[in-house]
Amino acid sequence: MVKREGLDKAAAVRIIGLGIKEWRKQTALKMLRDGKATFAKAAEIAKLSLWEFADLMKQRNIEWVGYTPEEIEEA
């Protein structure tokens, strides 16, 4: 990859690091969506603060509250 893309090793390492960060985020979001992780656990998996994880979800238009507005009003 380094030679083919004309990258130096440091740039290649940065790109791989970005890929791993994105993989962590996607994995955390999937686990939360599938009910396999709590919001806090998903943020931990993504290696983000709770606020950063909430922002990530907002950016990707993902709702994590498992209740409808009507269910919340009834509670």
VENNORDA-V86858 format. One record per backbone hydrogen bond with DSSP energy under -0.5 kcal/mol. CO is the residue of the C=O (numbers start at 1). NH is the residue of the N-H. Records with the same first field share a line. If there is no record, write none. Layout:
CO->NH ; NH
//
This chain:
1->5
2->6 ; 7
3->6
8->12
9->13
10->14
11->15
12->16
13->17
14->18
15->19
16->20
17->21
18->22
19->23
20->24
21->25
22->26
23->27
24->28
25->29
26->30
27->31
28->32
29->33
30->34
31->36 ; 37
32->35
38->42
39->43
40->44
41->45
42->46
43->47 ; 48
44->47
49->53
50->54
51->55
52->56
53->57
54->58
55->59
56->60
57->62
58->61
61->63
68->72
69->73
70->74
71->75
//
